[in-house]
Amino acid sequence: MAISLQAGMVVMPRSTFLQGYGLSNKSSFSGSAVGSELLASCGGSKTRMTVTSAPKNRAAVKSSKSDESETVRVGVLGASGYTGSEIIRLLATHPVFKVSVMTADRKAGQSLGSVFPHLITQDLPNMVAVKDADFSNVDAVFCCLPHGTTQEIIAALPKDLKVVDLSADFRLRNTDTYEEWYNGPHRAPELQTEAVYGLTEIYREEVRAARLVANPGCYPTSIQLPLIPLLKAGLIEKDNIIINANSGVSGAGRSAKEANLYTEICEGIHPYGITRHRHGKVPSAFTCCWKASILNC
């Protein structure tokens, strides 16, 4: 018998837990791959993140998924970053999606579980370099690469692939505006007119029909979702809207930066981009549709 205490936490007898891995009560885990897997599943690994769900019988989970004909095969570019790993966690536990390709140039040949131990129990392919990725058996791609890198890679993908881009490269339709705020030329301007801004609560039907979706950034999403309905309904004043937004440091990615060290940011707030944050341009462009002005973002 297993007792559910709260979302993502299950208590069960040791014998039931081990049975899910085909082990007996007398099994020894010392130094074994299974031991490492169980340790990660129990939250025993302190290396990265904590496990988000109870360990599962992998064979049982696989057999319970939808029929193969209903499966959507997905590739994830930039799998070893925080965004990529979270996308994979969501996809790997979804009954319809199957992660078929994962790319990470610096981690090519490695398993994702070796980078993020909380994903060690998932049935995933090893990561490969982008240039070696085979997209012939993929239906859709999530691109989790940095802005500036994404443009040429997406332009080179097969044209029948659905693409969700999580960088900033296709959020601003005006390439001059993009180049001003991101300090470089846009190398795939022909895709700008095709890309759909992926704020699903506002543009659901457009997103449904799109081939290329530009996923909104963190600040624009948090700003637009409350403001747009209020502006459309005429419930707030349209002038001098003030936005006070805070983001977790994980939003800065995995690159080593002194300003993001634990000892630099612990129990504090680090202001940045004051009066000129690149994300401010996106909500400004959209709120202007209702003749609103953002005083500070």
C-alpha positions as CSV (number, residue, x, y, z in Angstrom):
1,M,0.0,0.0,0.0
2,A,1.3,3.5,-0.9
3,I,0.1,6.6,1.0
4,S,0.1,9.9,-0.9
5,L,1.0,12.7,1.5
6,Q,1.0,15.6,-0.9
7,A,1.6,16.3,-4.6
8,G,4.8,14.6,-5.7
9,M,5.3,12.8,-2.4
10,V,4.4,9.1,-1.8
11,V,5.2,6.9,1.2
12,M,5.3,3.1,0.6
13,P,6.8,0.0,2.1
14,R,10.4,-0.7,1.2
15,S,9.4,-4.0,-0.5
16,T,6.9,-2.2,-2.7
17,F,9.5,0.5,-3.6
18,L,12.2,-2.1,-4.5
19,Q,9.7,-4.3,-6.4
20,G,9.2,-1.4,-8.9
21,Y,12.9,-1.8,-9.8
22,G,12.8,-5.6,-9.9
23,L,14.9,-5.9,-6.7
24,S,14.5,-7.8,-3.5
25,N,14.7,-6.6,0.1
26,K,18.2,-8.1,0.3
27,S,19.5,-6.3,-2.7
28,S,22.7,-4.3,-2.2
29,F,23.0,-0.9,-3.8
30,S,26.5,0.1,-2.8
31,G,28.4,1.5,-5.8
32,S,25.8,0.3,-8.3
33,A,24.0,2.1,-11.0
34,V,20.7,1.1,-9.5
35,G,21.9,2.5,-6.1
36,S,22.7,5.9,-7.8
37,E,19.3,5.8,-9.4
38,L,17.4,5.1,-6.2
39,L,19.5,7.7,-4.4
40,A,18.5,10.3,-7.0
41,S,14.9,9.2,-6.8
42,C,14.8,9.6,-3.1
43,G,16.2,13.1,-3.2
44,G,19.5,11.8,-1.8
45,S,21.5,13.5,-4.5
46,K,22.5,17.1,-3.4
47,T,24.2,17.8,-6.7
48,R,21.5,19.6,-8.6
49,M,17.8,19.7,-8.1
50,T,15.4,17.7,-5.9
51,V,13.2,14.9,-7.4
52,T,9.8,16.2,-8.4
53,S,7.9,12.9,-8.4
54,A,7.9,9.5,-6.8
55,P,10.1,6.8,-8.5
56,K,8.1,4.8,-10.9
57,N,8.3,1.4,-12.5
58,R,9.8,2.5,-15.9
59,A,8.4,-0.5,-17.8
60,A,4.9,0.1,-16.4
61,V,5.0,3.7,-17.2
62,K,6.1,3.0,-20.8
63,S,3.3,0.5,-21.3
64,S,0.7,2.8,-20.0
65,K,1.5,5.6,-22.5
66,S,-0.8,6.3,-25.4
67,D,-0.8,4.3,-28.6
68,E,2.3,4.7,-30.7
69,S,0.2,6.4,-33.5
70,E,-0.8,9.2,-31.1
71,T,2.8,9.8,-29.9
72,V,4.4,13.2,-30.8
73,R,8.1,12.8,-31.3
74,V,10.1,15.8,-30.0
75,G,13.6,17.1,-30.2
76,V,15.0,19.5,-27.6
77,L,17.9,21.7,-28.6
78,G,20.0,22.9,-25.7
79,A,19.0,20.1,-23.4
80,S,21.7,20.7,-20.8
81,G,20.5,24.1,-19.8
82,Y,17.9,24.9,-17.1
83,T,15.2,25.7,-19.7
84,G,16.0,22.6,-21.7
85,S,16.0,20.2,-18.7
86,E,12.7,21.5,-17.4
87,I,11.1,21.2,-20.9
88,I,12.4,17.6,-21.0
89,R,11.0,16.8,-17.5
90,L,7.6,18.0,-18.6
91,L,7.7,16.1,-21.9
92,A,9.1,12.9,-20.5
93,T,6.3,12.5,-18.0
94,H,3.6,13.4,-20.5
95,P,1.5,10.5,-22.0
96,V,1.6,11.8,-25.6
97,F,5.2,13.2,-26.1
98,K,8.3,11.2,-26.6
99,V,11.7,12.8,-26.4
100,S,13.6,11.4,-29.4
101,V,16.5,13.8,-29.9
102,M,18.4,16.0,-27.4
103,T,21.3,18.2,-28.3
104,A,24.0,19.8,-26.2
105,D,27.3,20.5,-27.9
106,R,29.4,20.6,-24.7
107,K,27.7,17.5,-23.2
108,A,27.5,15.5,-26.4
109,G,27.6,11.7,-25.7
110,Q,26.5,12.1,-22.1
111,S,23.2,11.1,-20.6
112,L,21.0,13.9,-19.2
113,G,20.8,12.0,-15.9
114,S,24.5,12.5,-15.5
115,V,24.0,16.3,-15.7
116,F,20.6,16.5,-13.8
117,P,20.4,13.5,-11.5
118,H,16.7,14.1,-10.8
119,L,16.0,12.9,-14.4
120,I,18.1,9.7,-14.2
121,T,15.0,7.5,-14.2
122,Q,13.6,8.9,-17.4
123,D,13.9,6.9,-20.6
124,L,15.9,9.4,-22.7
125,P,18.5,9.2,-25.5
126,N,22.0,10.5,-25.0
127,M,22.7,14.1,-25.9
128,V,24.4,14.8,-29.3
129,A,25.9,17.8,-31.0
130,V,23.4,19.9,-33.0
131,K,25.4,19.1,-36.2
132,D,24.9,15.4,-35.6
133,A,21.2,15.5,-34.7
134,D,18.8,13.5,-36.9
135,F,15.4,15.1,-37.2
136,S,14.0,12.7,-39.8
137,N,11.9,11.0,-37.1
138,V,10.9,14.1,-35.2
139,D,7.5,15.9,-35.3
140,A,8.4,19.0,-33.3
141,V,11.4,20.8,-31.8
142,F,11.8,22.9,-28.7
143,C,14.7,25.3,-29.1
144,C,16.3,26.3,-25.8
145,L,19.5,27.9,-27.1
146,P,20.6,31.4,-26.4
147,H,19.4,34.3,-28.5
148,G,21.6,35.0,-31.5
149,T,22.5,31.3,-31.8
150,T,18.9,30.2,-32.5
151,Q,18.2,32.0,-35.7
152,E,20.4,30.1,-38.2
153,I,19.8,26.8,-36.5
154,I,16.0,27.1,-36.8
155,A,16.3,28.4,-40.4
156,A,18.2,25.2,-41.2
157,L,15.7,22.8,-39.7
158,P,13.3,20.8,-42.0
159,K,10.4,23.1,-43.0
160,D,7.8,20.5,-41.9
161,L,8.8,20.6,-38.3
162,K,6.8,22.5,-35.7
163,V,9.1,24.7,-33.7
164,V,8.8,26.4,-30.3
165,D,11.6,28.8,-29.7
166,L,12.3,29.8,-26.1
167,S,14.9,32.4,-27.0
168,A,14.2,36.1,-27.8
169,D,15.1,35.7,-31.5
170,F,11.5,35.8,-32.9
171,R,9.6,37.7,-30.3
172,L,10.1,41.2,-31.9
173,R,8.8,41.3,-35.5
174,N,10.7,44.4,-36.3
175,T,14.3,43.3,-36.9
176,D,15.6,46.9,-36.4
177,T,14.2,46.8,-32.9
178,Y,15.7,43.4,-32.3
179,E,19.1,44.5,-33.4
180,E,19.0,47.6,-31.2
181,W,18.1,45.7,-28.1
182,Y,20.1,42.5,-28.7
183,N,23.2,44.1,-30.1
184,G,23.6,42.1,-33.3
185,P,22.1,41.5,-36.7
186,H,19.1,39.1,-37.2
187,R,20.2,36.3,-39.5
188,A,16.8,34.9,-40.3
189,P,14.5,37.9,-41.0
190,E,12.4,35.9,-43.4
191,L,11.1,33.9,-40.4
192,Q,10.0,37.0,-38.5
193,T,6.7,37.3,-40.4
194,E,6.0,33.6,-39.9
195,A,6.6,33.5,-36.1
196,V,3.6,33.8,-33.8
197,Y,4.0,35.3,-30.3
198,G,3.2,32.4,-28.0
199,L,1.1,34.1,-25.3
200,T,-1.4,31.3,-25.4
201,E,-4.1,33.0,-23.2
202,I,-4.3,35.8,-25.8
203,Y,-3.3,34.2,-29.1
204,R,-4.5,30.6,-28.6
205,E,-5.9,30.1,-32.1
206,E,-2.9,31.7,-33.8
207,V,-0.5,29.5,-31.8
208,R,-2.6,26.4,-32.7
209,A,-2.1,27.1,-36.4
210,A,1.5,28.2,-36.3
211,R,4.6,26.4,-37.4
212,L,7.0,28.6,-35.5
213,V,6.0,29.9,-32.1
214,A,8.1,32.5,-30.2
215,N,7.7,31.7,-26.5
216,P,7.3,34.9,-24.5
217,G,9.9,35.9,-21.9
218,C,9.4,35.8,-18.1
219,Y,8.8,39.5,-17.5
220,P,6.6,40.1,-20.6
221,T,4.4,37.1,-19.6
222,S,3.9,38.3,-16.0
223,I,3.2,41.8,-17.3
224,Q,0.9,41.1,-20.1
225,L,-1.4,38.4,-18.6
226,P,-2.8,40.7,-15.9
227,L,-2.7,44.0,-17.9
228,I,-4.2,43.1,-21.3
229,P,-7.6,41.9,-19.9
230,L,-7.8,44.9,-17.6
231,L,-7.0,47.3,-20.4
232,K,-9.5,45.7,-22.8
233,A,-12.2,45.9,-20.1
234,G,-11.3,49.5,-19.4
235,L,-10.9,48.8,-15.7
236,I,-7.6,50.6,-15.1
237,E,-6.0,53.9,-16.0
238,K,-4.0,53.6,-19.2
239,D,-1.2,56.0,-18.4
240,N,1.9,55.6,-16.2
241,I,1.6,51.9,-15.4
242,I,4.4,50.9,-13.1
243,I,5.8,47.3,-13.2
244,N,7.7,46.0,-10.2
245,A,9.0,42.5,-11.2
246,N,11.4,40.1,-9.6
247,S,12.9,37.0,-11.2
248,G,14.7,34.0,-9.7
249,V,18.4,33.8,-10.4
250,S,17.9,30.5,-12.4
251,G,16.4,32.8,-15.1
252,A,20.0,33.9,-15.8
253,G,20.9,30.4,-17.0
254,R,23.8,28.1,-16.1
255,S,26.7,30.2,-17.3
256,A,29.1,31.1,-14.5
257,K,28.9,34.7,-13.5
258,E,30.3,36.3,-10.4
259,A,27.2,38.4,-9.8
260,N,25.1,35.2,-9.6
261,L,27.2,33.4,-7.0
262,Y,25.3,32.2,-4.0
263,T,27.3,34.4,-1.7
264,E,26.6,37.5,-3.8
265,I,22.8,37.1,-4.1
266,C,21.7,35.1,-1.0
267,E,18.9,36.7,0.9
268,G,19.0,39.8,-1.2
269,I,17.7,41.5,-4.4
270,H,20.0,42.6,-7.2
271,P,18.6,45.4,-9.4
272,Y,19.6,45.3,-13.0
273,G,18.4,46.7,-16.3
274,I,17.0,49.8,-14.5
275,T,15.1,52.1,-17.0
276,R,16.3,50.0,-19.9
277,H,15.6,46.3,-19.8
278,R,15.2,44.5,-23.2
279,H,12.1,42.7,-22.0
280,G,10.4,46.1,-21.5
281,K,10.2,46.5,-25.3
282,V,7.8,43.6,-25.8
283,P,5.0,44.5,-23.3
284,S,5.4,48.1,-24.5
285,A,4.7,47.0,-28.0
286,F,1.6,45.1,-27.0
287,T,0.1,47.5,-24.5
288,C,0.3,50.2,-27.1
289,C,-2.5,48.4,-28.9
290,W,-4.8,49.7,-26.1
291,K,-3.1,53.1,-26.0
292,A,-1.5,52.4,-22.7
293,S,1.9,53.6,-21.5
294,I,4.3,51.8,-19.2
295,L,6.1,54.4,-17.1
296,N,8.6,52.0,-15.5
297,C,9.4,48.4,-16.3
